[in-house]
Amino acid sequence: MGVDYNIAREELLSLFNQAELIYQGSDQLKIDASIIQSSDVLFNSNTQSFREVLLGCCLIRLLDENILIRQPYMNQGHGSFNGRSLDEKVINPFFQDHSIPCSKGPYLASFRRSVKFIPETANGLRDKAAYNALLHYLNVIENANREEVVELTIYLLYRFIQLRDRKSIIVTKISRLSLEQYRALIDMLLRIPSGGQMPVLLVVATIFAIKECYSLNWEIKWKGVNVSDRASGMTGDITVFNSGAIILSIEVTERVIDRARTVSTFNTKILENGIEDYLFLHTQNNPTSEAYEAAAIFFSQGHEINFTNVNVWICNNLLTMGSMCRLNFLHRLIALLESSDVSASVRIAWNQSVKSQFVQ
């Protein structure tokens, strides 16, 4: 049966992005214990092709439920599919683009030609435990509805992300960028799902570049994305001190800023800590008009709350500080990306964006 490989790529990317968000801790999947156990066996196996063909079977099941996922060769009759083409055009390039460890050899190298994914195939295979884990996963998929197959596929991709994160991802270096290139690159980076980590890193790099450019006596503190302000003792994502006093608190957000959030921030952070200058940096959604109205009221009380777009704020600062300081920003950002507490997904997002923008 024919498969539209463009649709297959889009479906795989969409599911992978959902798996990334789950991996970053924003959601959870309820997966049967037997599937978790089978996945443990598959991902601890040295035979990479078992888990790779499983992903192809999951994807095929989502694209056309009439395809027989145990028959990956077209010569196997009605309902079969071309597993080799799916692997070469979709699965393997996807793994390579996302820095996921994968086979370099031909599709189904661990099997004999024209294999079917049935119990009898285990004869002659070295890692029978991993193959049986593959068969169990396939059996569950065959008896699942579409929603369940989606969850099973997302979970499988989640495990591939775990596998990837055991590997050291090298951050791509750039020597210099023009302001327009900065603007384009930052816009691309802000659109990539990162659980909020990427925009925070961009802002932190900017604050440090400002400090170093103008030789300011600033102390800059910032917290992890998944750490609450109260738990960290911070008043925002980034707090700037001068001689021990807070001169600026910055909150970097991908969520909508409305009146309720503005008031809550004022009561729990600004008023409590006597902060005179608080900055909301938002990625896409503009604050509501009610948020601006609330900020105007607090301004009259001696507390300034401002809102602006992250990319606009960064690029305006880069424009003002000059070319040498822009290089400081770039070097600081790359150093942050290389730090041990930055997730592999963020490094890969950077590498992909750089490659997309600047490597022809």
C-alpha positions in Angstrom: 0.0 0.0 0.0 1.2 3.5 -0.8 2.4 5.8 2.0 2.6 9.6 1.7 6.1 10.2 3.3 5.5 13.9 3.7 2.5 13.2 5.9 4.5 10.6 7.7 7.2 13.1 8.5 4.7 15.7 9.7 3.0 13.1 11.9 6.2 11.9 13.4 7.4 15.4 14.2 4.1 16.3 15.8 4.2 13.2 18.0 7.9 13.9 18.8 7.1 17.4 20.0 4.5 16.0 22.3 7.0 13.5 23.7 9.5 16.4 24.3 6.9 18.3 26.3 6.2 15.2 28.4 9.9 14.6 28.9 10.3 18.2 30.1 7.7 17.5 32.8 4.6 19.4 31.6 2.4 16.4 31.1 2.2 12.6 31.8 1.1 9.5 30.1 -0.6 6.5 31.7 1.2 3.5 30.2 0.5 -0.1 31.0 3.3 -1.8 33.0 3.8 -4.5 30.4 4.6 -1.8 27.8 7.1 -0.1 30.1 8.7 -3.5 30.8 8.9 -4.3 27.0 10.4 -0.9 26.4 13.0 -1.4 29.1 14.1 -4.6 27.3 14.1 -2.9 23.9 16.1 0.1 24.9 18.6 -1.9 26.9 19.2 -4.2 23.9 22.3 -3.8 21.6 20.1 -4.6 18.6 19.0 -1.1 17.6 16.9 -2.3 14.6 14.2 -3.8 16.9 13.2 -0.5 18.4 13.6 1.3 15.1 11.3 -1.0 13.1 8.8 -0.7 16.0 8.6 3.1 15.6 8.0 2.6 11.9 5.2 0.1 12.6 3.6 2.5 15.1 3.7 5.3 12.5 2.3 3.1 9.7 -0.6 2.0 12.0 -1.5 5.7 12.6 -1.3 6.5 8.8 -3.5 3.6 7.7 -5.1 1.1 10.1 -5.7 -1.3 7.2 -1.9 -1.9 6.7 -0.6 -5.1 8.2 2.2 -3.9 10.4 3.9 -7.3 10.7 4.5 -7.4 6.9 7.2 -4.8 6.0 7.9 -6.0 2.5 5.6 -5.3 -0.5 6.1 -8.8 -1.9 4.3 -10.2 1.2 0.9 -9.6 -0.4 -2.2 -7.5 0.3 -1.9 -5.1 3.2 1.9 -5.1 3.4 4.0 -2.0 3.3 7.5 -0.9 2.2 9.4 -0.8 5.5 12.7 -0.1 3.9 11.5 3.1 2.1 9.7 4.3 5.3 13.0 3.8 7.2 15.2 5.5 4.6 12.9 8.4 3.8 11.4 9.1 7.3 12.6 7.2 10.3 16.4 7.2 9.9 16.7 10.8 8.7 14.5 11.9 11.6 16.8 10.1 14.1 19.8 11.8 12.6 18.2 15.2 12.6 17.3 14.9 16.3 20.7 13.3 17.3 19.1 10.1 18.4 21.4 7.1 18.3 20.4 4.9 15.4 21.5 2.2 13.0 23.9 3.1 10.2 23.4 -0.1 8.3 20.6 -1.3 6.0 17.0 -1.6 7.2 16.3 -4.8 9.0 20.0 -5.8 9.0 19.3 -8.0 12.0 16.7 -10.1 10.2 16.7 -12.3 7.1 15.2 -10.9 3.9 11.4 -10.7 3.6 10.9 -11.3 7.3 7.6 -11.0 9.0 7.2 -9.9 12.6 5.8 -13.2 13.9 7.0 -15.6 16.7 8.7 -18.0 14.2 11.1 -15.3 13.2 12.8 -15.6 16.6 14.5 -18.7 15.4 18.0 -17.7 14.5 17.9 -14.3 16.3 20.5 -13.7 18.9 18.5 -11.4 21.2 15.2 -13.3 21.5 14.2 -11.3 24.6 14.3 -8.0 22.8 12.5 -9.5 19.8 9.7 -10.9 22.0 9.4 -7.4 23.6 8.9 -6.0 20.0 6.2 -8.6 19.4 4.4 -7.7 22.6 4.4 -4.0 21.7 3.1 -4.9 18.2 0.3 -7.0 19.6 -0.8 -4.2 21.9 -0.8 -1.7 18.9 -2.9 -4.1 16.8 -5.6 -4.3 19.4 -5.6 -0.6 20.3 -7.8 2.2 19.0 -6.2 5.3 17.4 -6.0 7.4 20.6 -4.3 4.5 22.3 -1.8 4.1 19.4 -1.0 7.8 19.6 -0.2 7.4 23.3 1.9 4.3 22.7 3.8 6.0 19.9 4.5 9.1 22.0 5.7 6.9 24.8 8.1 5.1 22.4 9.4 8.5 21.3 9.8 9.5 24.9 12.1 6.5 25.4 14.1 7.5 22.3 14.5 11.0 23.9 15.8 9.3 27.1 18.2 7.3 24.9 19.4 10.4 23.2 20.0 12.3 26.5 22.5 9.6 27.6 24.6 10.9 24.7 26.7 14.1 24.8 25.3 16.6 22.3 28.0 19.0 21.0 26.8 22.6 20.6 27.3 24.1 17.2 29.6 27.2 17.3 29.1 30.4 15.3 31.8 33.0 14.9 29.6 36.1 14.4 26.1 37.2 13.3 24.6 40.3 11.9 21.7 41.9 13.8 19.2 40.6 11.2 20.6 37.1 11.6 20.3 37.4 15.4 16.6 38.5 14.9 15.9 35.6 12.6 17.7 33.0 14.8 16.1 34.2 18.0 12.7 34.1 16.5 13.2 30.5 15.4 14.6 29.5 18.8 11.6 31.0 20.6 9.2 28.9 18.5 10.8 25.6 19.4 9.2 23.7 22.4 11.7 23.8 25.2 9.6 23.9 28.3 10.5 27.6 28.7 14.3 26.9 28.9 15.4 28.5 25.7 13.8 31.9 26.2 15.3 32.1 29.7 18.8 31.2 28.4 18.5 33.9 25.8 17.5 36.5 28.4 20.2 35.4 30.8 22.9 35.7 28.1 21.6 39.2 27.3 21.7 40.4 30.9 25.3 39.2 31.3 26.3 40.8 28.0 24.8 44.2 29.2 26.7 43.9 32.5 30.0 43.1 30.8 29.5 45.6 28.0 28.9 48.6 30.4 31.1 47.3 33.2 28.2 47.4 35.6 28.5 46.4 39.3 25.6 43.9 38.9 25.1 40.6 40.6 22.9 38.4 38.5 21.0 35.4 39.8 18.7 33.1 37.9 16.9 29.8 38.5 16.1 26.7 36.7 12.9 26.7 34.6 11.1 24.1 36.6 12.0 25.6 40.0 9.3 27.8 41.6 10.2 31.3 42.7 9.3 30.6 46.3 11.4 27.4 46.4 14.4 29.2 44.9 14.0 32.4 47.0 13.9 34.4 43.8 11.4 37.1 42.7 11.4 36.1 39.1 13.4 34.0 36.5 16.3 36.5 36.7 17.0 38.9 39.5 19.6 41.7 39.2 21.2 43.1 42.3 23.4 46.2 42.8 25.1 46.5 46.2 22.8 43.8 47.6 19.6 45.7 46.5 17.2 44.4 43.8 17.2 46.8 40.9 15.4 44.6 38.4 13.4 41.4 38.4 12.6 39.7 35.1 9.9 37.1 34.4 10.2 35.3 31.1 6.9 33.7 30.1 5.3 31.8 27.3 1.9 32.1 29.0 -0.6 34.9 28.6 -0.2 37.8 31.0 -3.6 38.9 32.1 -4.9 41.1 35.0 -5.1 38.2 37.5 -1.5 37.2 36.8 -0.3 40.8 37.1 -2.1 41.4 40.4 -0.8 38.1 41.8 2.8 38.9 40.8 2.4 42.3 42.5 1.0 40.9 45.7 3.3 37.9 46.1 6.6 39.2 44.7 6.7 42.9 44.0 5.1 44.3 47.1 6.5 41.7 49.4 10.1 42.4 48.3 9.8 46.1 47.7 10.7 45.8 44.0 10.4 49.1 42.1 11.1 47.7 38.6 9.6 44.4 37.3 9.8 43.3 33.7 7.6 40.7 32.0 9.3 39.4 28.8 6.8 37.4 26.7 7.5 35.2 23.8 4.4 35.3 21.6 1.1 36.3 23.3 0.8 40.0 24.1 -0.5 41.0 27.6 -4.2 41.8 27.8 -5.3 45.4 28.1 -6.5 44.6 31.7 -2.9 43.7 32.5 -1.7 47.1 31.3 -4.5 48.8 33.4 -3.4 47.0 36.5 0.3 47.9 35.9 -0.8 51.6 35.6 -2.4 51.5 39.0 0.7 49.9 40.6 2.9 52.5 38.9 1.1 55.2 40.8 2.0 53.3 44.0 5.7 53.4 43.2 6.1 50.0 41.5 6.9 49.9 37.8 5.7 46.9 35.8 6.7 46.7 32.1 5.9 44.3 29.3 7.7 43.6 26.1 8.5 40.9 23.6 11.6 38.8 24.2 13.0 39.1 20.7 12.4 42.8 20.5 14.0 43.4 23.9 17.1 41.3 23.1 17.6 42.8 19.6 17.2 46.4 20.8 19.9 45.7 23.5 22.2 44.1 21.0 21.8 47.0 18.6 22.7 49.5 21.3 25.7 47.6 22.7 27.7 47.4 19.5 29.5 44.5 17.7 32.1 43.5 20.3 29.4 43.2 23.0 27.2 41.3 20.6 30.0 38.8 20.4 30.0 38.6 24.2 26.3 37.8 24.1 26.9 35.0 21.5 29.8 33.5 23.5 27.8 33.7 26.7 24.8 32.0 25.1 26.9 29.2 23.7 28.5 28.7 27.1 25.1 28.5 28.8 24.0 25.9 26.2 27.0 23.8 27.0 26.3 23.8 30.7 25.4 20.4 32.2 21.9 21.4 33.4 20.7 22.3 29.9 18.7 19.6 28.3 19.8 17.8 25.2 16.6 18.9 23.4 17.6 22.6 23.8 21.1 21.9 22.5 19.6 20.1 19.5 17.1 22.9 18.9 20.0 25.3 18.8 22.0 23.1 16.4 19.0 22.6 14.1 18.2 26.3 14.0 21.8 27.3 13.2 21.9 24.7 10.5 18.6 25.8 9.0 19.5 29.5 9.1 23.2 29.6 8.2 24.4 26.3 6.7 23.6 26.1 3.0 
